[in-house]
Amino acid sequence: MRILVLNAGSSSIKFAVFNGALEAEHAGALMEIGGASELTVNGAKTAHPVPNHIEGLKAIFEALKAAGLSLSDLAAAAHRVVHGGPNLAQPMRITPEVRAEIESCSPLAPLHNPHNLAAIDAVSELAPNLPQFASFDTSFHATNPEPAIRYGLPDVPETTGIRRYGFHGLSYASLTRLLPEISGTKLPHRLLAFHLGNGASLCAIKGGKSIATTMGYSPLDGLTMGTRCGGIDANAVLKMVEDHGLERVKSLLNHRSGLFGLSGGVSDMRRLMIDPSATAAFAVDHFCYWSLRHAGSLIAAMGGLDAIAFTGGIGENAVEVRRRLLTGLDWLGVVADLEANASGGPHLTAPSSGIDAWIIPAREEEMIARDALRILS
C-alpha cells in the first residue's frame, strides 16, 4: 500500500514514498528542471538534466526502480495542490472533473497550480492506471466563518472570486494531528499556530478548526515573509502599478520584498540572525513585530488563547525568533522556558506558564499520504 507523494514547483519536484504504516521508505527531490538538474534520492545526489516535468517524473521513476521500487508497487500518487478554490474543500481522488476544477483555480495561484497540474499530467501519461489524489493547501480554512473570508466589497461581477482563502492548510492539519501525540494531552481548544518559513502565516484554530488566518486571496498577504511583502494598502499597490506597470510590481511584491527587500538582498533567516548589519537587524525586527501584531488579531478572533505551536523552517529552528515571539506574548501569561527553547523543546514554556507552547515538526508529505490512504480505504 505504497503512496508516492509529489510536490511540484516551477523548476522542482519533491517526492516521498510512504508505506501503509505511513513510514517514509524513500525521499528526494529533482531540482532545476529545465537546467542543470540534480536528482537526490535517499540522500544520494546525481546530475540528471531534464527539460520538463514529464522527463523529470521519468527520471524519478527510474531512480526509484533502481532503489527497489517499481510502478507496480505503488497504490497511488498523491499531490500537494496549493489552491482548491471555493469548491475543492477536502482531499479527493483526481478525476477529469477535479483536474478541470484545479485548472480553473490557476488564475488564483499562477505560481503554483500550473506546476501542480504538470506533475498530475505527467503521472497520467507515464502511469495511466495509477490512481491519483490531491490534497489542497486551502481546504483547511474552508471552516472560516463568512465575515473572515469576505472582503468589504460589493457583490458585483467585478469582485467574483475575490475572497480570503488562506494557505499552509496541510501544515496546520498535520500540526493539529501531531500536537496531542507530542504533548500527551488533548488538542487545546484555542490554539495559535505559527507556520514560519520562507512563506509564513498564522492560523487561529478553535475546536480543531481554522477560524481565521493571515494569508488571504493569495499567499502574499499577512506576515513579512522571505521575499513577499505581506500586508500592504491596496492604494499603494495601485499607485505602484500606475507608475511602474503590472508585471514589474508583481515581481517586486512577490520576489523582491519581505526579508529580502528589507535587508538588501538576504531572505534566509539563518543568515540574517548572524549578520551584524543594521539592515539585517531591522528585517528580523520587522518579521517579529508583524508576527506579534497579527497574533493579537487572531487571539481576539478566538476570544483568548490556550496554547501556541510553532512549525516550519523558522518556527522549528530559529531560537531567537521563537524567544522574541514568546516573550512578546508574556502579557497573556506566557512564561517562556528559555533553556528549553534554546535546546529545541519540544515544550517551550515553564510550569508556571498559563499558556503552553510547543514545537511541532512540519510533516506535510505524511499528511498528503494519510489523506490518500484514508480515501483508498
Disulfide bonds with the S-S distance in Angstrom:
none
